[in-house]
Amino acid sequence: MNRRDLLRAGVAVGALASGGTLARVAVASAAPFYDLEFPDAAGQPRRVSEFLGKPMVLNFWATWCPPCVKEMPDLDYLQSKYPGVTVVGLAVDTADNVRKFSEKVPVSYPVLVAGHGGIQLMKDMGNPRGGLPYTILFDAQGQPVQEFIGQINRDELDQVLASAATV
């Protein structure tokens, strides 16, 4: 079994263990992560598959994580700079905490809630220690391309996105 097979199995197990749901979609080429569904801060379910068709920056974060909070303005800036790329925040936190935080620190990109099961999901996706923040760049077909463990460097991610947005 290769890393990709392990990722597929781990994402499914992590989602089920965290109380997440697996929503089957008809996109065979996308990473299994795109089969998942998470609520937004208002509790409305959002399928990750709705973000297919553009490169996606997936950022695992939490309201209680100082480096996560510090990088949010950079992610917000990059979302506005690259409209051909979607930034998605996936909170490893409670919906109530995310809702309260979003009132104080609004961002222009979608924020979904993975709950504390997001830690296992991060581990399954390539972050063995489960540390935050953790960011993965997916291509427009939903395949993981690059990961960043720890707080992003805005200039570095800017250069990566400049290439991703033109592909």
Contact map, one row per residue, 1 for C-alpha under 8 A:
11101100000000000000000000000000000000000000000000000000000000000000000000000000000000000000000000000000000000000000000000000000000000000000000000000000000000000000000
11111100000000000000000000000000000000000000000000000000000000000000000000000000000000000000000000000000000000000000000000000000000000000000000000000000000000000000000
11111110000000000000000000000000000000000000000000000000000000000000000000000000000000000000000000000000000000000000000000000000000000000000000000000000000000000000000
01111111000000000000000000000000000000000000000000000000000000000000000000000000000000000000000000000000000000000000000000000000000000000000000000000000000000000000000
11111111100000000000000000000000000000000000000000000000000000000000000000000000000000000000000000000000000000000000000000000000000000000000000000000000000000000000000
11111111110000000000000000000000000000000000000000000000000000000000000000000000000000000000000000000000000000000000000000010000000000000000000000000000000000000000000
00111111111000000000000000000001000000000000000000000000000000000000000000000000000000000000000000000000000000000000000000011100000000000000000000000000000000000000000
00011111111100000000000000000011100000000000000000000000000000000000000000000000000000000000000000000000000000000000000000000000000000000000000000000000000000000000000
00001111111110000000000000000000000000000000000000000000000000000000000000000000000000000000000000000000000000000000000000000000000000000000000000000000000000000000000
00000111111111000000000000000000000000000000000000000000000000000000000000000000000000000000000000000000000000000000000010011000000000000000000000000000000000000000000
00000011111111100000000000000001100000000000000000000000000000000000000000000000000000000000000000000000000000000000000010011000000000000000000000000000000000000000000
00000001111111110000010000000001100000000000000000000000000000000000000000000000000000000000000000000000000000000000000000000000000000000000000000000000000000000000000
00000000111111111000000000000000000000000000000000000000000000000000000000000000000000000000000000000000000000000000000000000000000000000000000000000000000000000000000
00000000011111111100000000000000000000000000000000000000000000000000000000000000000000000000000000000000000000000000110110010000000000000000000000000000000000000000000
00000000001111111111110000000000000100000000000000000000000000000000000000000000000000000000000000000000000000000000100010000000000000000000000000000000000000000000000
00000000000111111111110000000000000000000000000000000000000000000000000000000000000000000000000000000000000000000000000000000000000000000000000000000000000000000000000
00000000000011111111000000000000000000000000000000000000000000000000000000000000000000000000000000000000000000000000100000000000000000000000000000000000000000000000000
00000000000001111111000000000000000000000000000000000000000000000000000000000000000000000000000000000000000000000111110000000000000000000000000000000000000000000000000
00000000000000111111100000000000000000000000000000000000000000000000000000000000000000000000000000000000000000000000100000000000000000000000000000000000000000000000000
00000000000000111111110000000000000111000000000000000000000000000000000000000000000000000000000000000000000000000100000000000000000000000000000000000000000000000000000
00000000000000110011111000000000000111000000000000000000000000000000000000000000000000000000000000000000000000000000000000000000000000000000000000000000000000000000000
00000000000100110001111100000000001110000000000000000000000000000000000000000000000000000000000000000000000000000000000000000000000000000000000000000000000000000000000
00000000000000000000111110000000001110000000001000000000000000000000000000000000000000000000000000000000000000000000000000000000000000000000000000000000000000000000000
00000000000000000000011111000000001100000000000000000000000000000000000000000000000000000000000000000000000000000000000000000000000000000000000000000000000000000000000
00000000000000000000001111100000001000000000000010000000000000000000000000000000000000000000000000000000000000000000000000000000000000000000000000000000000000000000000
00000000000000000000000111110000000000000000000000000000000000000000000000000000000000000000000000000000000000000000000000000000000000000000000000000000000000000000000
00000000000000000000000011111100000000000000000000000000000000000000000000000000000000000000000000000000000000000000000000000000000000000000000000000000000000000000000
00000000000000000000000001111100000000000000000000000000000000000000000000000000000000000000000000000000000000000000000000000000000000000000000000000000000000000000000
00000000000000000000000000111110000000000000000000000000000000000000000000000000000000000000000000000000000000000000000000000000000000000000111000000000000000000000000
00000000000000000000000000111111110000000000000000000000000000000000000000000000000000000000000000000000000000000000000000000000000000000000111000000000000000000000000
00000001000000000000000000001111111000000000000000000000000000000000000000000000000000000000000000000000000000000000000000000000000000000000011100000000000000000000000
00000011001100000000000000000111111100000000000000000000000000000000000000000000000000000000000000000000000000000000000000000000000000000000000000000000000000000000000
00000001001100000000000000000111111100000000000100000000000000000000000000000000000000000000000000000000000000000000000000000000000000000000000000000000000000000000000
00000000000000000000000000000111111100000000001110010000000000000000000000000000000000000000000000000000000000000000000000000000000000000000010000000000000000000000000
00000000000000000000011110000011111110000000001110000000000000000000000000000000000000000000000000000000000000000000000000000000000000000000000000000000000000000000000
00000000000000100001111100000001111111000000001110000000000000000000000000000000000000000000000000000000000000000000000000000000000000000000000000000000000000000000000
00000000000000000001111000000000001111100000111100000000000000000000000000000000000000000000000000000000000000000000000000000000000000000000000000000000000000000000000
00000000000000000001100000000000000111110000111100000000000000000000000000000000000000000000000000000000000000011100000000000000000000000000000000000000000000000000000
00000000000000000000000000000000000011111111110000000000000000000000000000000000000000000000000000000000000000011100000000000000000000000000000000000000000000000000000
00000000000000000000000000000000000001111111110000000000000000000000000000000000000000000000001000000000000001111000000000000000000000000000000000000000000000000000000
00000000000000000000000000000000000000111111000000000000000000000000000000000000000000000000001101100000000000111000000000000000000000000000000000000000000000000000000
00000000000000000000000000000000000000111111000000000000000000000000000000000000000000000000001000100000000000000000000000000000000000000000000000000000000000000000000
00000000000000000000000000000000000000111111100000000000000000000000000000000000000000000000001000000000000000000000000000000000000000000000000000000000000000000000000
00000000000000000000000000000000000000111111110000000000000000000000000000000000000000000000000000000000000000000000000000000000000000000000000000000000000000000000000
00000000000000000000000000000000000011110011111000000000000000000000000000000000000000000000000000000000000000000000000000000000000000000000000000000000000000000000000
00000000000000000000000000000000000011110001111101000000000000000000000000000000000000000000000000000000000000010000000000000000000000000000000000000000000000000000000
00000000000000000000001000000000011111000000111111000000000000000000000000000000000000000000000000000000000000000000000000000000000000000000000000000000000000000000000
00000000000000000000000000000000111111000000011111110000000000000000000000000000000000000000000000000000000000000000000000000000000000000000000000000000000000000000000
00000000000000000000000010000000011100000000001111110000000000000000000000000000000000000000000000000000000000000000000000000000000000000000000000000000000000000000000
00000000000000000000000000000000000000000000011111110000000000000000000000000000000000000000000000000000000000000000000000000000000000000000000000000000000000000000000
00000000000000000000000000000000000000000000000111111101000000000000000000000000000001000000000000000000000000000000000000000000000000000000000000000000000000000000000
00000000000000000000000000000000010000000000000111111111000000000000000000000000000000000000000000000000000000000000000000000000000000000001110000000000000000000000000
00000000000000000000000000000000000000000000000000111110000000000000000000000000000000000000000000000000000000000000000000000000000000000001110000000000000000000000000
00000000000000000000000000000000000000000000000000111111000000000000000000000000000111000000000000000000000000000000000000000000000000000011100000000000000000000000000
00000000000000000000000000000000000000000000000000011111100000000000000000000000000111000000000000000000000000000000000000000000000000001111110000000000000000000001100
00000000000000000000000000000000000000000000000000110111110000000000000000000000000011110000000000000000000000000000000000000000000000001111010000000000000000000000000
00000000000000000000000000000000000000000000000000000011111000000000000000000000000011110000000000000000000000000000000000000000000000111100000000000000000000000000000
00000000000000000000000000000000000000000000000000000001111100000000000000000000000000111100000000000000000000000000000000000000000000111100000000000000000000000000000
00000000000000000000000000000000000000000000000000000000111110000000000000000000000000111100000000000000000000000000000000000000000011110000000000000000000000000000000
00000000000000000000000000000000000000000000000000000000011111000000000000000000000000001111000000000000000000000000010001000000000111100000000000000000000000000000000
00000000000000000000000000000000000000000000000000000000001111101001100000000000000000001111000000000000000000000000000000000000000111000000000000000000000000000000000
00000000000000000000000000000000000000000000000000000000000111111001100000000000000000000011100001000000000000000000000000000000000110000000000000000000000000000000000
00000000000000000000000000000000000000000000000000000000000011111101100000000000000000000010100011001000000000000000000000000000000000000000000000000000000000000000000
00000000000000000000000000000000000000000000000000000000000001111100000000000000000000000000000000000000000000000000000000000000000000000000000000000000000000000000000
00000000000000000000000000000000000000000000000000000000000011111111100000000000000000000000000000000000000000000000000000000000000110000000000000000000000000000000000
00000000000000000000000000000000000000000000000000000000000000111111110000000000000000000000000000000000000000000000000000000000000000000000000000000000000000000000000
00000000000000000000000000000000000000000000000000000000000000001111111000000000000000000000000000000000000000000000000000000000000110000000000000000110000000000000000
00000000000000000000000000000000000000000000000000000000000011101111111100000000000000000000000000000000000000000000000000000000000110000000000000000010000000000000000
00000000000000000000000000000000000000000000000000000000000011101111111100000000000000000000000000000000000000000000000000000000000000000000000000000000000000000000000
00000000000000000000000000000000000000000000000000000000000000000111111110000000000000000000000000000000000000000000000000000000000000000000000000000000000000000000000
00000000000000000000000000000000000000000000000000000000000000000011111111100000000000000000000000000000000000000000000000000000000000000000000000000011000000000000000
00000000000000000000000000000000000000000000000000000000000000000001111111110000000000000000000000000000001000000000000000000000000000000000000000000000000000000000000
00000000000000000000000000000000000000000000000000000000000000000000011111111000000000000000000000000000001000000000000000000000000000000000000000000000000000000000000
00000000000000000000000000000000000000000000000000000000000000000000001111111100000000000000000000000000000000000000000000000000000000000000000000000000010000000000000
00000000000000000000000000000000000000000000000000000000000000000000001111111110000000100000000000000000000000000000000000000000000000000000000000000000010000000000000
00000000000000000000000000000000000000000000000000000000000000000000000111111111000000100000000000000000001110000000000000000000000000000000000000000000000000000000000
00000000000000000000000000000000000000000000000000000000000000000000000011111111100000000000000000000000000000000000000000000000000000000000000000000000000000000000000
00000000000000000000000000000000000000000000000000000000000000000000000001111111110000000000000000000000000000000000000000000000000000000000000000000000000001000000000
00000000000000000000000000000000000000000000000000000000000000000000000000111111111011100000000000000000000110000000000000000000000000000000000000000000000000000000000
00000000000000000000000000000000000000000000000000000000000000000000000000011111111000000000000000000000000100000000000000000000000000000000000000000000000000000000000
00000000000000000000000000000000000000000000000000000000000000000000000000001111111000000000000000000000000000000000000000000000000000000000000000000000000000000000000
00000000000000000000000000000000000000000000000000000000000000000000000000000111111110000000000000000000000000000000000000000000000000000000000000000000000000001100100
00000000000000000000000000000000000000000000000000000000000000000000000000000011111111000000000000000000000000000000000000000000000000000000000000000000000000000000000
00000000000000000000000000000000000000000000000000000110000000000000000000000000011111000000000000000000000000000000000000000000000000000000000000000000000000000000100
00000000000000000000000000000000000000000000000000000111100000000000000000000010011111100000000000000000000000000000000000000000000000000000000000000000000000001001100
00000000000000000000000000000000000000000000000000100111100000000000000000000010001111110000000000000000000010000000000000000000000000000000000000000000000000000000000
00000000000000000000000000000000000000000000000000000001111000000000000000110010000011111000000000000000000011000000000000000000000000000000000000000000000000000000000
00000000000000000000000000000000000000000000000000000001111000000000000000000000000001111100000000000000000011110000000000000000000000000000000000000000000000000000000
00000000000000000000000000000000000000000000000000000000011110000000000000000000000000111110000000000000000011110000000000000000000000000000000000000000000000000000000
00000000000000000000000000000000000000000000000000000000011110000000000000000000000000011111000000000000000000111100010000000000000000000000000000000000000000000000000
00000000000000000000000000000000000000000000000000000000000111100000000000000000000000001111110001000000000000111110010000000000000000000000000000000000000000000000000
00000000000000000000000000000000000000000000000000000000000111000000000000000000000000000111110000000000000000001111111000000000000000000000000000000000000000000000000
00000000000000000000000000000000000000000000000000000000000001100000000000000000000000000011111011000000000000001111000000000000000000000000000000000000000000000000000
00000000000000000000000000000000000000000000000000000000000000000000000000000000000000000011111111000000000000001011000000000000000000000000000000000000000000000000000
00000000000000000000000000000000000000011110000000000000000000000000000000000000000000000000111111100000000000001010000000000000000000000000000000000000000000000000000
00000000000000000000000000000000000000001000000000000000000000000000000000000000000000000000011111110000000000000000000000000000000000000000000000000000000000000000000
00000000000000000000000000000000000000000000000000000000000000100000000000000000000000000000111111111000000000000000000000000000000000000000000000000000000000000000000
00000000000000000000000000000000000000001000000000000000000001100000000000000000000000000010111111111100000000001000000000000000000000000000000000000000000000000000000
00000000000000000000000000000000000000001100000000000000000000000000000000000000000000000000001111111110000000000000000000000000000000000000000000000000000000000000000
00000000000000000000000000000000000000000000000000000000000000000000000000000000000000000000000111111111000000000000000000000000000000000000000000000000000000000000000
00000000000000000000000000000000000000000000000000000000000000100000000000000000000000000000000011111111110000000000000000000000000000000000000000000000000000000000000
00000000000000000000000000000000000000000000000000000000000000000000000000000000000000000000000001111111111000000000000000000000000000000000000000000000000000000000000
00000000000000000000000000000000000000000000000000000000000000000000000000000000000000000000000000111111110000000000000000000000000000000000000000000000000000000000000
00000000000000000000000000000000000000000000000000000000000000000000000000000000000000000000000000011111110000000000000000000000000000000000000000000000000000000000000
00000000000000000000000000000000000000000000000000000000000000000000000000000000000000000000000000001111111000000000000000000000000000000000000000000000000000000000000
00000000000000000000000000000000000000000000000000000000000000000000000000000000000000000000000000001111111100000000000000000000000000000000000000000000000000000000000
00000000000000000000000000000000000000000000000000000000000000000000000110010000000000000000000000000100111111000000000000000000000000000000000000000000000000000000000
00000000000000000000000000000000000000000000000000000000000000000000000000010011000000000000000000000000011111000000000000000000000000000000000000000000000000000000000
00000000000000000000000000000000000000000000000000000000000000000000000000010010000001111000000000000000001111100000000000000000000000000000000000000000000000000000000
00000000000000000000000000000000000000010000000000000000000000000000000000000000000000111000000000000000001111110000000000000000000000000000000000000000000000000000000
00000000000000000000000000000000000000011000000000000000000000000000000000000000000000011110000000000000000011111000000000000000000000000000000000000000000000000000000
00000000000000000000000000000000000001111000010000000000000000000000000000000000000000011110000000000000000001111100000000000000000000000000000000000000000000000000000
00000000000000000000000000000000000001111000000000000000000000000000000000000000000000000111111001000000000000111110000000000000000000000000000000000000000000000000000
00000000000000000101000000000000000001100000000000000000000000000000000000000000000000000111100000000000000000011111110000000000000000000000000000000000000000000000000
00000000000000000100000000000000000000000000000000000000000000000000000000000000000000000011111000000000000000001111110000000000000000000000000000000000000000000000000
00000000000000000100000000000000000000000000000000000000000000000000000000000000000000000001110000000000000000000111111000000000000000000000000000000000000000000000000
00000000000001101110000000000000000000000000000000000000000000000000000000000000000000000001000000000000000000000111111110000000000000000000000000000000000000000000000
00000000000001000100000000000000000000000000000000000000000100000000000000000000000000000111000000000000000000000111111111000000000000000000000000000000000000000000000
00000000000000000000000000000000000000000000000000000000000000000000000000000000000000000001000000000000000000000001111111100000011000000000000000000000000000000000000
00000000000001000000000000000000000000000000000000000000000000000000000000000000000000000000000000000000000000000000111111110000010000000000000000000000000000000000000
00000000011001100000000000000000000000000000000000000000000000000000000000000000000000000000000000000000000000000000111111111000000000000000000000000000000000000000000
00000000000000000000000000000000000000000000000000000000000100000000000000000000000000000000000000000000000000000000011111111111010001000000000000000000000000000000000
00000000000000000000000000000000000000000000000000000000000000000000000000000000000000000000000000000000000000000000001111111111110000000000000000000000000000000000000
00000110011001000000000000000000000000000000000000000000000000000000000000000000000000000000000000000000000000000000000111111111000000000000000000000000000000000000000
00000010011000000000000000000000000000000000000000000000000000000000000000000000000000000000000000000000000000000000000011111110000000000000000000000000000000000000000
00000010000000000000000000000000000000000000000000000000000000000000000000000000000000000000000000000000000000000000000001111111000000000000000000000000000000000000000
00000000000000000000000000000000000000000000000000000000000000000000000000000000000000000000000000000000000000000000000001111111111001000000000000001000000000000000000
00000000000000000000000000000000000000000000000000000000000000000000000000000000000000000000000000000000000000000000000001110111110000000000000000000000000000000000000
00000000000000000000000000000000000000000000000000000000000000000000000000000000000000000000000000000000000000000000000000100011111000000000000000000000000000000000000
00000000000000000000000000000000000000000000000000000000000000000000000000000000000000000000000000000000000000000000001101100011111100000000000000000000000000000000000
00000000000000000000000000000000000000000000000000000000000000000000000000000000000000000000000000000000000000000000001000000010111111000000000000001100000000000000000
00000000000000000000000000000000000000000000000000000000000111001011000000000000000000000000000000000000000000000000000000000000011111000000000000001110000000000000000
00000000000000000000000000000000000000000000000000000000001111001011000000000000000000000000000000000000000000000000000000000000001111100000000000001110000000000000000
00000000000000000000000000000000000000000000000000000000001110000000000000000000000000000000000000000000000000000000000001000010001111110000000000111110000000000000000
00000000000000000000000000000000000000000000000000000000111100000000000000000000000000000000000000000000000000000000000000000000000011111000000000111101000000000000000
00000000000000000000000000000000000000000000000000000000111000000000000000000000000000000000000000000000000000000000000000000000000001111100000111110000000000000000000
00000000000000000000000000000000000000000000000000000011110000000000000000000000000000000000000000000000000000000000000000000000000000111110000111100000000000000000000
00000000000000000000000000000000000000000000000000000011110000000000000000000000000000000000000000000000000000000000000000000000000000011111111111000000000000000000000
00000000000000000000000000000000000000000000000000000111000000000000000000000000000000000000000000000000000000000000000000000000000000001111111110000000000000000001000
00000000000000000000000000000000000000000000000000011111000000000000000000000000000000000000000000000000000000000000000000000000000000000111111000000000000000000000000
00000000000000000000000000001100000000000000000000011110000000000000000000000000000000000000000000000000000000000000000000000000000000000111111000000000000000000000000
00000000000000000000000000001110010000000000000000011011000000000000000000000000000000000000000000000000000000000000000000000000000000000111111100000000000000000000000
00000000000000000000000000001110000000000000000000000000000000000000000000000000000000000000000000000000000000000000000000000000000000000111111110000000000000000000000
00000000000000000000000000000010000000000000000000000000000000000000000000000000000000000000000000000000000000000000000000000000000000011110011111100000000000000000000
00000000000000000000000000000000000000000000000000000000000000000000000000000000000000000000000000000000000000000000000000000000000000011110001111100000000000000000000
00000000000000000000000000000000000000000000000000000000000000000000000000000000000000000000000000000000000000000000000000000000000000011100000111110000000000000000000
00000000000000000000000000000000000000000000000000000000000000000000000000000000000000000000000000000000000000000000000000000000000001111000000111111000000000000000000
00000000000000000000000000000000000000000000000000000000000000000000000000000000000000000000000000000000000000000000000000000000000001110000000001111111000000000000000
00000000000000000000000000000000000000000000000000000000000000000000000000000000000000000000000000000000000000000000000000000010001111100000000000111111000000000000000
00000000000000000000000000000000000000000000000000000000000000000010000000000000000000000000000000000000000000000000000000000000001111100000000000011111000000000000000
00000000000000000000000000000000000000000000000000000000000000000011001000000000000000000000000000000000000000000000000000000000000111000000000000011111100000000000000
00000000000000000000000000000000000000000000000000000000000000000000001000000000000000000000000000000000000000000000000000000000000000100000000000011111110110000000000
00000000000000000000000000000000000000000000000000000000000000000000000000000000000000000000000000000000000000000000000000000000000000000000000000000011111110000000000
00000000000000000000000000000000000000000000000000000000000000000000000001100000000000000000000000000000000000000000000000000000000000000000000000000001111111000000000
00000000000000000000000000000000000000000000000000000000000000000000000000000000000000000000000000000000000000000000000000000000000000000000000000000000111111100000000
00000000000000000000000000000000000000000000000000000000000000000000000000000000000000000000000000000000000000000000000000000000000000000000000000000001111111110000000
00000000000000000000000000000000000000000000000000000000000000000000000000000000000000000000000000000000000000000000000000000000000000000000000000000001111111111000000
00000000000000000000000000000000000000000000000000000000000000000000000000000100000000000000000000000000000000000000000000000000000000000000000000000000011111111100000
00000000000000000000000000000000000000000000000000000000000000000000000000000000000000000000000000000000000000000000000000000000000000000000000000000000001111111110000
00000000000000000000000000000000000000000000000000000000000000000000000000000000000000000000000000000000000000000000000000000000000000000000000000000000000111111111000
00000000000000000000000000000000000000000000000000000000000000000000000000000000010010000000000000000000000000000000000000000000000000000000000000000000000011111111100
00000000000000000000000000000000000000000000000000000000000000000000000000000000010000000000000000000000000000000000000000000000000000000000000000000000000001111111110
00000000000000000000000000000000000000000000000000000000000000000000000000000000000000000000000000000000000000000000000000000000000000000000000000000000000000111111111
00000000000000000000000000000000000000000000000000000010000000000000000000000000000010000000000000000000000000000000000000000000000000000010000000000000000000011111111
00000000000000000000000000000000000000000000000000000010000000000000000000000000010110000000000000000000000000000000000000000000000000000000000000000000000000001111111
00000000000000000000000000000000000000000000000000000000000000000000000000000000000000000000000000000000000000000000000000000000000000000000000000000000000000000111111
00000000000000000000000000000000000000000000000000000000000000000000000000000000000000000000000000000000000000000000000000000000000000000000000000000000000000000011111
